[in-house]
């Protein structure tokens, strides 16, 4: 296991997060997700292979893990919930819908939050492959870069530079 991921798991547990590790350390993501997102960074795949569930103490923010991506989680939200909300907002505007879908094709959501409004963190799979961005309602597709890669993202969480309750 990657040392930074192991350090994060220990930190999260010590800080009251609900963390369940994957005993198999095998990852089995559904084909639809893998065909849509072909360039998922190895550091995030490594995280997914060892973490089955990772939820903040408030239970209002959580990492998306294998069960969420495979539609096996017991959540009211789907892993692509904010894309779905944007598509619903576009109603019958087919051009807008195609723009929304094209945008989300390049951003893989990895964290969802309902703490103080809807927000997410995603991996940028465009020209800054692997960078972590944050988006929030009402314009989910307007994001800001928060970290150059996944390991830096979890470092920022552990140092409280990015705060989750």
N, C-alpha and C positions, 0 to 999 in steps of 0.2 A: 504494500500500500504506500502511496505517496506520503512522505513525511508531513507536508503541509495539510493534506486532507486529514491525516490522523490527528495532527495538532488541533485542527478545527473541530473534529468530532469530540475530542476530550474537552476543549474549551466550551463547546455548546452544551454538553452534558453538565459540566460544572456550573453553567449559567442558567440552568433550569429548562433548557430546550428538551423537547421530546425527540430523541434520536434513536432510531432503530437501525441497526446495521444488517446488511445482507449477509446471511451466513454462508451462502454459496459463493459469493464474490464473483458471480457471473451476471452478465447483463444480457437481457433478451428483449430489446426494444421492438415494437411492432414495425412491420415493413413499410407501412404508410408514412410513419414519421421519418424513417431512414431514407426513403426515396425523396421526401420533401427536403430534408436537411442532410445533405451528403457530406458536409464538411464540419461536423461537430468536433470541436477540439478534444484531443485525447485526455487532457486534464479534467474536463467535465465528464467524459465517459468513465474515467477512473473513479470520480466521485460517485457517479450513478451505480457503478459496479459494487461499491461497498456500503452505500447509504440507501436504505429502503424507505426511510421516512425522516424528515427533519423539520420540526415545527417550533416556532418561538414560544416562550412561556405564555404569551397572551392568546396563542392559537389563532392570531389574526394574520400571521405571515408564515409562509412555508415554502420550502424548496420543492420544486417539481421533481419527482423521482420516477423510477420505472413504472410503478403502478399507475401514476397519473397519466403518463404518456401512453400507456397501454389501455387506458380507460377501465382500470381495475380498482381505482381508489374510491373511498367512501366520502367524497366531497360533493358539495353542491356545485362547485365550479369545475369546469373542464380545463385541461391544460392550456387550451387556446381560447379561453373565455373572453378575453378582451378583443381578440380578432372577431369573434362571433358578435360581440356587442357593437363593434364598429360596422360590421356588415349589416346588422339590423338597422343601425342609424342611417345607412346609405339607402335603405328601402329599395326602390325600383331603379335607382341610378346605377346602371350596369357598368358604366365607365368608372365611377367612383368605387364600386365593389371590386372591379379588377385591379384598381390601384391599391386598394387595401390588401387584397390577397397577395399581390406582388410584393408589397412592402413586408408583410409577415413572412413571406418565403425566405427573407434574408435575416430575420430576427427570431431566434429560438428562445421562447420564454423559459426562464429557469427558476424564478422566484415570483410568487404572487402574494399580494397583500390587500387586505380590506381594512387596514388600520388607518383611520382618518381619511378614507376614500380609497378608491381602487387604484393600485399601482402595481408595477412589475419591474423585474430586472430580466434582461435578455442578453443572449450572446449575439453580437454583431457578426454576421457571416458574409458581409460585403468586403469592401476594401480594407477594413481593419479587422480581419478575421480573428475572432477570439476576444475582442474587446467587450466589456460589459457595459450596457447602457440601461438607463432607467427611464420609464415612461409612466404617465399617470393620466387619469381622466381629466378633462373630457376628450382631449386629443391624444389618444394612446400612441399614435404614430409619430408624435413629436418627442424625441428622446434626447437625453444628454449622456455623454460618456462619463462613467464613474470609475472605471478601472481598465487597464490595458489587457488584462487576461484574468482567467478564473482564480488562479492562486492569489493574485493581488486583491481581488474582490473579497475572498474569505479573510485575507490579512486585514483589510479595512473593517470588516465586521468584527473581528477579534479585537482590534484596537479602538473600537467604538467610533471610528471615523464615519462608518455607516451604521446607524442604530436601528435595531429591530427590538420591539418590546414583546 
